Amino acid sequence: MEKKWFVVYTRHKQELKVVQQLSAMGITNYCPTVTFTKQYSDRKKKVTRPLLSSYVMVQLEEKERDKVFSCIGIVRYLFFLGKPAVVSASEIDLMQDHLNGIHKDIKVTTLRVGQSHTITEGPFSGLRGKVVQTDNTKVKLELTSLGMSITLTKQAA
């Protein structure tokens, strides 16, 4: 049986506690976090917060999904089109790379509005999109598979 990344919904501000409990149970999990400095009236403090409020990704086999409910703070699984939402391993890797500051250069050739383009390098490698806007330095590409648009910066050849 293959392990998949499922998304669980947690109680408000319980993400990091849920991560600790899941780790103690031996369940592989991922909760992307950001660290920033918060200014109080008398001091500065580094604070770590989840990037996605109330969501934690867990890697389990389909038959093991009920194990997570022994953790205090987990409400339910996130569903998409009537099935448990699954995040691909490549999307998890992409999030981790982005949060660790790893960005790869993407090279863009001359493209015209309405033209279809497959990205060959970088974090979005292999994705196909439609050019919706272009100018001398940038190209806006609509990635329908992800439901988003990205702006690519052209490099001098």
Rosetta silent file (secondary structure, phi, psi, omega in degrees, C-alpha in Angstrom):
SEQUENCE: MEKKWFVVYTRHKQELKVVQQLSAMGITNYCPTVTFTKQYSDRKKKVTRPLLSSYVMVQLEEKERDKVFSCIGIVRYLFFLGKPAVVSASEIDLMQDHLNGIHKDIKVTTLRVGQSHTITEGPFSGLRGKVVQTDNTKVKLELTSLGMSITLTKQAA
SCORE:     score description
SCORE:     0.000 S_00000001
   1 L     0.000  140.964 -176.391    0.000    0.000    0.000 S_00000001
   2 L   -94.205  136.854  176.833    1.263    3.463   -0.887 S_00000001
   3 L   -82.086  140.419  179.363    1.502    6.290    1.632 S_00000001
   4 E  -125.302  158.169  175.203   -0.157    9.578    0.643 S_00000001
   5 E   -91.442  113.365  176.723   -0.063   13.080    2.091 S_00000001
   6 E  -104.318  159.307  179.527   -3.481   13.919    3.564 S_00000001
   7 E  -110.136  125.411  175.631   -4.539   17.263    5.037 S_00000001
   8 E  -108.094  145.116  177.620   -6.035   17.406    8.539 S_00000001
   9 E   -97.403  131.268 -177.565   -7.928   20.359    9.950 S_00000001
  10 E  -112.735  166.085  172.144   -7.002   21.322   13.521 S_00000001
  11 L   -63.748  159.091 -178.708   -8.514   23.454   16.227 S_00000001
  12 L   -56.085  127.516  177.248   -7.527   27.118   16.169 S_00000001
  13 L    60.418   28.917  178.670   -3.839   27.627   17.092 S_00000001
  14 L  -110.672    5.387 -173.157   -3.303   23.907   17.815 S_00000001
  15 H   -57.495  -49.397 -175.465   -1.175   23.105   14.744 S_00000001
  16 H   -70.063  -31.631  175.499    2.207   22.908   16.493 S_00000001
  17 H   -68.882  -39.368  177.386    0.803   20.861   19.399 S_00000001
  18 H   -63.766  -41.701  178.320   -0.750   18.441   16.901 S_00000001
  19 H   -58.663  -43.590  178.719    2.618   18.163   15.104 S_00000001
  20 H   -61.905  -45.059 -179.253    4.303   17.196   18.393 S_00000001
  21 H   -65.195  -42.809  179.319    1.680   14.542   19.131 S_00000001
  22 H   -63.486  -41.097  178.426    1.834   13.097   15.606 S_00000001
  23 H   -63.649  -40.127  178.648    5.634   12.938   15.756 S_00000001
  24 H   -64.179  -29.832  178.551    5.463   11.168   19.126 S_00000001
  25 L   -82.659   -7.521 -179.101    3.127    8.596   17.521 S_00000001
  26 L    84.132   18.197  179.564    5.620    8.060   14.679 S_00000001
  27 L   -94.518  123.996  178.444    3.371    9.587   12.018 S_00000001
  28 E   -66.280  129.999 -178.004    5.218   11.568    9.351 S_00000001
  29 E  -143.431  165.220  178.048    3.785   15.077    9.217 S_00000001
  30 E  -148.951  124.919  174.819    4.491   18.525    7.806 S_00000001
  31 L  -129.608  100.982 -178.436    3.300   21.896    8.997 S_00000001
  32 L   -62.303  132.553 -178.110    5.021   24.717    7.090 S_00000001
  33 E  -126.176  157.583  173.578    6.036   27.493    9.486 S_00000001
  34 E  -125.992  141.742  178.446    7.426   31.005    9.248 S_00000001
  35 E  -113.600  133.211  178.759    9.576   32.699   11.882 S_00000001
  36 E  -144.417  165.249  179.627    9.527   36.443   12.377 S_00000001
  37 E   -96.367  125.073  179.744   10.472   38.977   15.023 S_00000001
  38 E  -103.338  132.654 -178.913    7.574   40.459   16.953 S_00000001
  39 E   -95.354  117.324  172.244    8.028   43.856   18.619 S_00000001
  40 L  -100.191  172.586 -178.149    6.551   44.207   22.087 S_00000001
  41 L   -64.333  -30.276 -176.022    6.649   47.433   24.094 S_00000001
  42 L  -114.687   -4.975 -176.600    9.603   46.219   26.186 S_00000001
  43 L  -164.804  168.579  171.694   11.322   43.593   23.997 S_00000001
  44 E  -111.491  143.934 -178.286   11.604   41.808   20.678 S_00000001
  45 E  -139.810  136.755  174.827   10.781   38.131   20.417 S_00000001
  46 E   -79.753  129.291 -177.095   11.189   35.567   17.627 S_00000001
  47 E  -123.318  134.930  175.603    7.851   33.903   16.944 S_00000001
  48 E  -109.893  125.380 -179.600    7.189   30.789   14.869 S_00000001
  49 E  -130.453  151.419  176.115    3.728   30.453   13.365 S_00000001
  50 E   -65.701  141.761  177.836    2.155   28.005   10.908 S_00000001
  51 L   -72.572  -37.305  179.501    1.989   29.273    7.350 S_00000001
  52 L  -110.290  102.967 -177.281   -1.382   27.564    6.812 S_00000001
  53 L   -59.311  130.700  174.911   -3.676   28.242    9.765 S_00000001
  54 L    69.331   14.864  178.927   -5.412   25.138   11.124 S_00000001
  55 E  -125.442  138.713  174.369   -3.862   22.722    8.591 S_00000001
  56 E  -137.428  136.688  176.850   -1.278   19.957    9.009 S_00000001
  57 E   -94.422  136.926  178.137   -0.254   17.435    6.346 S_00000001
  58 E  -126.358  142.804  179.712    0.168   13.797    7.393 S_00000001
  59 E  -106.468  111.499 -176.446    1.694   10.942    5.403 S_00000001
  60 E  -144.962  163.932  168.313   -0.271    7.729    5.866 S_00000001
  61 L   -80.530  155.591 -178.253   -1.704    4.780    4.036 S_00000001
  62 H   -53.476  -42.228 -176.147   -5.426    5.042    3.305 S_00000001
  63 H   -72.640  -15.300 -178.819   -6.289    2.326    5.864 S_00000001
  64 H   -95.186    4.024 -172.258   -4.338    4.125    8.657 S_00000001
  65 H   -58.000  -30.278 -176.964   -6.224    7.435    8.382 S_00000001
  66 H   -71.300  -17.188 -178.117   -8.165    6.931   11.637 S_00000001
  67 H   -57.739  -33.225 -174.245   -4.940    6.863   13.728 S_00000001
  68 H   -67.492  -20.871 -176.149   -4.692   10.660   13.762 S_00000001
  69 H   -73.817   -4.554  173.245   -7.900   11.089   15.735 S_00000001
  70 H   -80.640   -7.751  176.313   -6.156    9.948   18.928 S_00000001
  71 L   -85.139  133.669  176.312   -4.375   13.338   18.857 S_00000001
  72 L   -75.762  129.453  178.307   -6.016   16.116   20.805 S_00000001
  73 L   112.996  -15.299  178.006   -6.657   19.094   18.542 S_00000001
  74 E   -86.989  129.216 -177.551   -7.465   17.321   15.273 S_00000001
  75 E   -94.730  -53.731 -176.077  -10.994   18.076   14.064 S_00000001
  76 E  -168.032  173.489  171.640  -11.313   16.275   10.729 S_00000001
  77 E   -83.811  152.255  173.881   -9.725   15.565    7.374 S_00000001
  78 L   -85.096  133.818 -178.772   -9.997   18.129    4.609 S_00000001
  79 E  -113.706  148.913  176.919  -12.100   16.846    1.692 S_00000001
  80 E  -137.497  121.185 -177.945  -12.067   17.799   -1.983 S_00000001
  81 L    55.192   40.573  175.718  -14.818   16.597   -4.343 S_00000001
  82 L    80.118    1.724  179.610  -16.093   14.140   -1.730 S_00000001
  83 E  -124.981  154.939  177.342  -12.738   12.457   -1.150 S_00000001
  84 E   -57.716  132.200 -179.633   -9.971   13.158    1.376 S_00000001
  85 L   -64.921  131.811  179.801   -7.706   15.899   -0.007 S_00000001
  86 E  -119.301  132.404  176.885   -4.338   14.510   -1.104 S_00000001
  87 E  -106.082  132.894 -179.007   -1.231   16.644   -1.607 S_00000001
  88 L   -72.433  152.695  179.235    1.428   15.265   -3.939 S_00000001
  89 H   -60.840  -33.040  179.284    4.934   14.662   -2.597 S_00000001
  90 H   -67.518  -33.413  177.215    6.293   17.078   -5.216 S_00000001
  91 H   -70.344  -36.904  175.622    4.058   19.861   -3.838 S_00000001
  92 H   -63.597  -46.198  178.203    5.326   19.166   -0.309 S_00000001
  93 H   -60.108  -40.968  179.463    8.920   19.310   -1.618 S_00000001
  94 H   -62.092  -43.830  177.433    8.124   22.551   -3.439 S_00000001
  95 H   -61.726  -45.745 -179.231    6.776   24.137   -0.223 S_00000001
  96 H   -62.454  -44.882  178.588    9.818   23.005    1.748 S_00000001
  97 H   -61.349  -44.987 -178.948   12.230   24.331   -0.891 S_00000001
  98 H   -62.047  -44.576 -179.460   10.414   27.659   -1.088 S_00000001
  99 H   -69.957  -24.180  176.734   10.401   28.123    2.698 S_00000001
 100 L   -88.232    3.064  176.699   14.101   27.192    2.835 S_00000001
 101 L    79.579   20.543  179.545   14.875   29.871    0.233 S_00000001
 102 L   -95.264  109.591  178.911   15.727   27.461   -2.581 S_00000001
 103 L  -125.031  135.249  179.809   14.620   28.990   -5.865 S_00000001
 104 L  -104.248  146.714  177.936   15.702   27.767   -9.256 S_00000001
 105 L   -70.542  140.888  176.435   16.061   29.970  -12.328 S_00000001
 106 L  -117.948  124.409 -179.742   13.420   29.542  -14.990 S_00000001
 107 L   -96.411  135.207 -178.433   14.382   30.447  -18.574 S_00000001
 108 L  -123.770  132.327  176.289   11.663   31.769  -20.876 S_00000001
 109 L   -91.901 -176.754 -179.972   11.885   32.097  -24.644 S_00000001
 110 L   -65.093  123.914 -178.630    9.827   34.489  -26.774 S_00000001
 111 L  -129.350  151.643  178.335    6.159   33.810  -26.090 S_00000001
 112 L  -117.388  152.790  178.739    2.913   35.359  -27.363 S_00000001
 113 L   -58.198  133.679 -179.918   -0.429   35.839  -25.586 S_00000001
 114 L    93.173  -15.588 -179.735   -2.652   32.784  -26.012 S_00000001
 115 L   -75.105  146.719  176.483    0.279   30.472  -26.707 S_00000001
 116 E   -90.829  142.541 -177.550    0.651   27.299  -24.634 S_00000001
 117 E  -142.720  135.897  174.774    3.969   26.751  -22.832 S_00000001
 118 E  -103.882  126.436  179.812    5.465   23.890  -20.799 S_00000001
 119 L   -76.152  129.649 -174.782    7.914   24.942  -18.079 S_00000001
 120 L  -103.857  -15.847 -177.382   11.115   22.916  -18.405 S_00000001
 121 L  -135.877  161.433  173.225   13.130   24.067  -15.375 S_00000001
 122 L    87.043 -169.698 -174.001   12.660   25.097  -11.764 S_00000001
 123 L   -66.879  -22.847  179.904   10.025   24.339   -9.165 S_00000001
 124 L  -101.188   19.310 -177.856    7.154   24.336  -11.689 S_00000001
 125 L   -54.196  133.582  178.117    8.976   22.029  -14.120 S_00000001
 126 L    92.059  -13.056 -179.838    6.634   19.930  -16.251 S_00000001
 127 L   -83.379  142.567 -178.932    3.583   22.142  -15.754 S_00000001
 128 E  -109.425  138.434 -179.623    1.794   23.444  -18.824 S_00000001
 129 E  -145.195  173.810 -179.296    0.164   26.837  -18.929 S_00000001
 130 E  -112.244  132.956  178.903   -1.301   29.487  -21.186 S_00000001
 131 E   -73.517  121.554 -179.891    0.396   32.858  -21.721 S_00000001
 132 E  -108.963  -18.122  179.880   -2.074   35.562  -20.649 S_00000001
 133 E  -159.730  144.147  178.746    0.203   38.616  -20.629 S_00000001
 134 E  -150.798  148.264  171.575    3.721   39.462  -21.799 S_00000001
 135 L  -144.700 -164.662 -175.372    6.052   42.443  -22.022 S_00000001
 136 L   -64.556  -27.884 -173.921    9.799   43.030  -22.485 S_00000001
 137 L  -118.970  -17.063 -174.208   10.796   41.607  -19.097 S_00000001
 138 E  -136.487  154.922  175.237    7.931   39.438  -17.813 S_00000001
 139 E  -132.233  128.706  176.296    5.471   36.759  -18.869 S_00000001
 140 E   -98.953  122.490 -175.201    2.287   35.961  -16.951 S_00000001
 141 E  -116.514  129.033  179.181    1.430   32.265  -17.264 S_00000001
 142 E   -93.874  116.522  179.521   -1.917   30.768  -16.213 S_00000001
 143 E  -100.524   95.255 -176.007   -1.476   27.284  -14.706 S_00000001
 144 L   -66.439  -29.389 -179.477   -4.955   25.766  -14.855 S_00000001
 145 L   -65.027  -28.888  178.606   -3.807   22.530  -13.196 S_00000001
 146 L  -102.156   -8.098 -178.630   -2.967   24.501  -10.019 S_00000001
 147 L    67.630   39.163 -177.737   -5.705   27.108  -10.430 S_00000001
 148 E  -150.884  166.858  174.307   -3.219   29.974  -10.322 S_00000001
 149 E  -117.869  144.876  176.383   -1.171   32.391  -12.401 S_00000001
 150 E  -126.881  152.583  176.767    2.561   32.978  -12.074 S_00000001
 151 E  -109.903  123.935 -179.973    4.750   35.742  -13.401 S_00000001
 152 E  -105.308  137.040  177.813    8.061   34.682  -14.928 S_00000001
 153 E   -94.352  128.106  179.540   10.915   37.150  -15.394 S_00000001
 154 L   -75.250  142.008  175.134   12.725   36.939  -18.709 S_00000001
 155 L  -106.265  148.192  176.657   16.516   36.729  -18.596 S_00000001
 156 L   -66.114  136.961 -176.417   18.832   38.258  -21.163 S_00000001
 157 L   -75.770    0.000    0.000   20.114   35.556  -23.507 S_00000001
